[in-house]
Amino acid sequence: MLAALKGLHRAFPIEQRLKTQACDSTRETYLAVLSRWVQTASAPAPAGFDAEALDELLALDALYLTEDEQAIGAAPFCPVETDIKLSFPHETLYALSALDALALPRMLGSAGVIETRCPASGQPISLQIDAQGNPLPADLDKAIVAFLKISDQVQHYSHDVAVGIRFMHPALRGRFAQSLTLAEAAAVSHAFYAFQRKMLAGKL
């Protein structure tokens, strides 16, 4: 579990970059984008945010734009439809990675249902996650989370890392160089994105 968390911090050092490479106004813009996502559960448009700060955040890989540049992604929040769907009482979101999907219910403070398919077996996977971001006990054995190497040169989390972190059918356990149980993956996800919750609470 610790190895997975360390590997994620190496591949996507967003917390470190925001602390050491972003100025105060850039961090404020990041927080504004994140807050908009949490408040509306929908992708904000670039208009209305400081353009210079957005450019810096894009260069730091802290944010990314859709292909038409009309919406902002801020992991774990994804502005486009993917094969990992999250259904909440009042909205539907999508995630780029299994860890992002596990982070979203806690970020929104709302229970949700994750639906996807195992990319290796094609089997459907459905998981209920509580408002603290924990899989329900009855669902803990319904999937594992595997880490697949996508690229030797990691430039963007969304393209080079996230798409390799997948929910897999539990029968495939042991076939991957690195995998976690659902409970372990949830713990890694919450630890990785803890800095966002601190920023939103004004504690960082």
GUTOR-741056 format. One record per residue (C-alpha): residue number from 1; residue in one letter; x, y, z. Coordinates in Angstrom, 1 decimal, always signed. Layout:
REM GUTOR-741056
(site NUM 'A' (X Y Z));
...
END
This chain:
REM GUTOR-741056
(site 1 'M' (+0.0 +0.0 +0.0));
(site 2 'L' (+2.8 +2.4 +0.9));
(site 3 'A' (+4.6 +1.5 -2.3));
(site 4 'A' (+1.5 +2.4 -4.3));
(site 5 'L' (+1.2 +5.7 -2.5));
(site 6 'K' (+4.9 +6.5 -3.1));
(site 7 'G' (+4.6 +5.5 -6.7));
(site 8 'L' (+1.6 +7.8 -7.2));
(site 9 'H' (+3.4 +10.7 -5.6));
(site 10 'R' (+6.4 +10.1 -7.9));
(site 11 'A' (+4.2 +9.9 -11.0));
(site 12 'F' (+1.8 +12.7 -10.2));
(site 13 'P' (+3.5 +15.0 -7.6));
(site 14 'I' (+0.7 +17.5 -7.6));
(site 15 'E' (+0.8 +18.3 -3.9));
(site 16 'Q' (+4.5 +19.0 -4.0));
(site 17 'R' (+4.3 +21.1 -7.1));
(site 18 'L' (+1.6 +23.3 -5.7));
(site 19 'K' (+3.6 +23.8 -2.5));
(site 20 'T' (+7.0 +24.5 -4.1));
(site 21 'Q' (+6.4 +25.7 -7.6));
(site 22 'A' (+3.1 +27.7 -7.5));
(site 23 'C' (+2.8 +31.2 -6.1));
(site 24 'D' (-0.1 +32.2 -3.8));
(site 25 'S' (-2.3 +33.5 -6.5));
(site 26 'T' (-1.9 +30.3 -8.6));
(site 27 'R' (-2.7 +28.1 -5.6));
(site 28 'E' (-5.8 +30.3 -5.0));
(site 29 'T' (-6.9 +29.7 -8.6));
(site 30 'Y' (-6.4 +26.0 -8.1));
(site 31 'L' (-8.5 +26.1 -5.0));
(site 32 'A' (-11.2 +28.1 -6.8));
(site 33 'V' (-11.4 +25.5 -9.6));
(site 34 'L' (-11.6 +22.7 -7.0));
(site 35 'S' (-14.2 +24.5 -5.0));
(site 36 'R' (-16.4 +25.0 -8.1));
(site 37 'W' (-16.2 +21.3 -8.9));
(site 38 'V' (-17.2 +20.4 -5.3));
(site 39 'Q' (-20.0 +22.9 -5.2));
(site 40 'T' (-21.5 +22.2 -8.6));
(site 41 'A' (-20.3 +18.6 -9.4));
(site 42 'S' (-19.8 +19.8 -13.0));
(site 43 'A' (-16.8 +21.0 -15.0));
(site 44 'P' (-16.1 +24.7 -14.8));
(site 45 'A' (-15.2 +26.7 -17.9));
(site 46 'P' (-11.9 +28.5 -18.0));
(site 47 'A' (-13.6 +31.9 -18.4));
(site 48 'G' (-13.8 +33.6 -15.0));
(site 49 'F' (-10.5 +32.3 -13.7));
(site 50 'D' (-7.2 +34.1 -13.8));
(site 51 'A' (-5.8 +33.1 -17.3));
(site 52 'E' (-2.1 +33.4 -16.2));
(site 53 'A' (-2.7 +31.2 -13.2));
(site 54 'L' (-4.5 +28.7 -15.3));
(site 55 'D' (-1.6 +28.5 -17.7));
(site 56 'E' (+0.8 +27.9 -14.8));
(site 57 'L' (-1.5 +25.2 -13.4));
(site 58 'L' (-1.7 +23.5 -16.8));
(site 59 'A' (+2.1 +23.6 -17.1));
(site 60 'L' (+2.3 +22.0 -13.6));
(site 61 'D' (-0.1 +19.3 -14.6));
(site 62 'A' (-2.3 +20.3 -11.7));
(site 63 'L' (-5.2 +20.9 -14.1));
(site 64 'Y' (-6.0 +19.9 -17.6));
(site 65 'L' (-8.5 +21.1 -20.3));
(site 66 'T' (-10.8 +19.1 -22.5));
(site 67 'E' (-9.9 +18.9 -26.2));
(site 68 'D' (-12.1 +21.8 -27.1));
(site 69 'E' (-10.6 +23.8 -24.1));
(site 70 'Q' (-14.1 +24.6 -22.8));
(site 71 'A' (-13.9 +22.7 -19.5));
(site 72 'I' (-11.4 +22.2 -16.8));
(site 73 'G' (-10.4 +18.8 -15.2));
(site 74 'A' (-9.0 +18.7 -11.8));
(site 75 'A' (-8.2 +15.2 -10.7));
(site 76 'P' (-10.0 +13.4 -9.2));
(site 77 'F' (-12.7 +15.4 -11.0));
(site 78 'C' (-13.0 +14.5 -14.7));
(site 79 'P' (-14.8 +16.7 -17.3));
(site 80 'V' (-15.4 +14.0 -19.9));
(site 81 'E' (-17.3 +10.7 -20.0));
(site 82 'T' (-15.1 +7.6 -19.3));
(site 83 'D' (-15.7 +3.9 -18.7));
(site 84 'I' (-15.8 +4.5 -14.9));
(site 85 'K' (-19.2 +6.0 -14.0));
(site 86 'L' (-20.3 +7.3 -10.6));
(site 87 'S' (-23.9 +7.7 -9.8));
(site 88 'F' (-24.8 +10.0 -7.0));
(site 89 'P' (-28.3 +11.0 -5.8));
(site 90 'H' (-28.4 +14.2 -7.8));
(site 91 'E' (-25.6 +13.9 -10.4));
(site 92 'T' (-23.5 +11.6 -12.5));
(site 93 'L' (-19.7 +11.9 -12.7));
(site 94 'Y' (-16.9 +10.0 -14.4));
(site 95 'A' (-13.4 +9.2 -13.3));
(site 96 'L' (-10.2 +8.6 -15.2));
(site 97 'S' (-8.8 +6.1 -12.7));
(site 98 'A' (-10.0 +3.7 -10.0));
(site 99 'L' (-8.3 +5.7 -7.3));
(site 100 'D' (-10.1 +8.9 -8.6));
(site 101 'A' (-13.4 +7.1 -8.5));
(site 102 'L' (-12.8 +6.1 -4.9));
(site 103 'A' (-11.9 +9.7 -4.0));
(site 104 'L' (-15.0 +11.3 -5.4));
(site 105 'P' (-17.7 +10.3 -2.8));
(site 106 'R' (-15.5 +11.6 +0.0));
(site 107 'M' (-14.8 +14.8 -1.8));
(site 108 'L' (-18.5 +15.4 -2.4));
(site 109 'G' (-19.6 +14.0 +1.0));
(site 110 'S' (-22.1 +11.8 -0.7));
(site 111 'A' (-22.5 +8.0 -1.1));
(site 112 'G' (-22.4 +6.8 -4.7));
(site 113 'V' (-22.3 +3.8 -6.9));
(site 114 'I' (-19.3 +3.1 -9.2));
(site 115 'E' (-20.0 +1.2 -12.4));
(site 116 'T' (-17.4 +0.0 -14.8));
(site 117 'R' (-16.1 -3.1 -16.6));
(site 118 'C' (-13.0 -5.1 -15.9));
(site 119 'P' (-10.8 -4.3 -19.0));
(site 120 'A' (-9.2 -7.7 -18.9));
(site 121 'S' (-12.3 -10.0 -18.5));
(site 122 'G' (-15.1 -7.7 -19.7));
(site 123 'Q' (-17.1 -8.5 -16.5));
(site 124 'P' (-19.3 -5.7 -15.1));
(site 125 'I' (-18.2 -4.3 -11.8));
(site 126 'S' (-20.6 -2.4 -9.5));
(site 127 'L' (-19.5 -1.0 -6.1));
(site 128 'Q' (-21.4 +1.0 -3.5));
(site 129 'I' (-19.2 +3.6 -1.7));
(site 130 'D' (-20.3 +5.4 +1.4));
(site 131 'A' (-20.0 +9.2 +2.0));
(site 132 'Q' (-16.6 +8.7 +3.7));
(site 133 'G' (-15.3 +7.1 +0.5));
(site 134 'N' (-15.3 +3.5 +1.8));
(site 135 'P' (-16.6 +0.6 -0.1));
(site 136 'L' (-19.5 -1.2 +1.7));
(site 137 'P' (-18.4 -4.4 +3.4));
(site 138 'A' (-20.5 -6.5 +1.1));
(site 139 'D' (-18.7 -5.1 -1.9));
(site 140 'L' (-15.1 -5.4 -0.7));
(site 141 'D' (-14.4 -8.6 -2.6));
(site 142 'K' (-16.1 -7.5 -5.9));
(site 143 'A' (-12.9 -6.0 -7.4));
(site 144 'I' (-9.2 -5.3 -7.0));
(site 145 'V' (-7.3 -2.3 -8.3));
(site 146 'A' (-4.4 -3.0 -10.6));
(site 147 'F' (-1.6 -0.6 -11.6));
(site 148 'L' (-0.6 -1.0 -15.2));
(site 149 'K' (+2.4 +0.8 -16.7));
(site 150 'I' (+1.2 +3.0 -19.6));
(site 151 'S' (+4.2 +5.1 -20.4));
(site 152 'D' (+7.9 +5.3 -19.7));
(site 153 'Q' (+7.8 +9.1 -19.9));
(site 154 'V' (+5.1 +10.5 -17.6));
(site 155 'Q' (+4.1 +13.9 -18.8));
(site 156 'H' (+0.5 +14.1 -17.9));
(site 157 'Y' (-1.4 +12.3 -15.2));
(site 158 'S' (-4.6 +12.0 -17.3));
(site 159 'H' (-2.8 +10.4 -20.3));
(site 160 'D' (+0.2 +8.6 -18.8));
(site 161 'V' (-0.9 +7.4 -15.3));
(site 162 'A' (-4.6 +7.5 -14.6));
(site 163 'V' (-5.7 +5.3 -17.4));
(site 164 'G' (-3.5 +2.5 -16.1));
(site 165 'I' (-5.1 +2.4 -12.6));
(site 166 'R' (-8.1 +0.1 -13.2));
(site 167 'F' (-10.7 -1.9 -11.3));
(site 168 'M' (-10.2 -5.5 -12.2));
(site 169 'H' (-12.2 -8.7 -11.5));
(site 170 'P' (-11.0 -10.3 -8.3));
(site 171 'A' (-10.4 -13.6 -10.0));
(site 172 'L' (-7.4 -11.9 -11.8));
(site 173 'R' (-5.6 -11.3 -8.5));
(site 174 'G' (-1.9 -12.2 -8.8));
(site 175 'R' (-1.7 -11.5 -12.6));
(site 176 'F' (-0.5 -8.0 -12.1));
(site 177 'A' (+2.9 -6.7 -10.9));
(site 178 'Q' (+1.1 -4.4 -8.6));
(site 179 'S' (-2.5 -4.5 -7.3));
(site 180 'L' (-4.4 -3.6 -4.1));
(site 181 'T' (-7.5 -4.8 -2.4));
(site 182 'L' (-10.5 -2.4 -2.6));
(site 183 'A' (-10.0 -1.4 +1.0));
(site 184 'E' (-6.3 -0.7 +0.4));
(site 185 'A' (-7.0 +1.3 -2.8));
(site 186 'A' (-9.5 +3.4 -0.9));
(site 187 'A' (-7.0 +4.2 +1.8));
(site 188 'V' (-4.3 +5.1 -0.8));
(site 189 'S' (-6.8 +7.3 -2.6));
(site 190 'H' (-7.9 +9.2 +0.5));
(site 191 'A' (-4.3 +9.7 +1.6));
(site 192 'F' (-3.2 +11.0 -1.8));
(site 193 'Y' (-6.0 +13.5 -2.1));
(site 194 'A' (-6.0 +14.5 +1.6));
(site 195 'F' (-4.2 +17.8 +0.6));
(site 196 'Q' (-7.3 +18.9 -1.4));
(site 197 'R' (-9.6 +18.3 +1.6));
(site 198 'K' (-7.2 +20.4 +3.7));
(site 199 'M' (-7.2 +23.2 +1.1));
(site 200 'L' (-11.0 +23.2 +1.0));
(site 201 'A' (-11.1 +23.4 +4.8));
(site 202 'G' (-8.6 +26.3 +4.8));
(site 203 'K' (-6.0 +24.2 +6.6));
(site 204 'L' (-3.3 +24.2 +4.0));
END
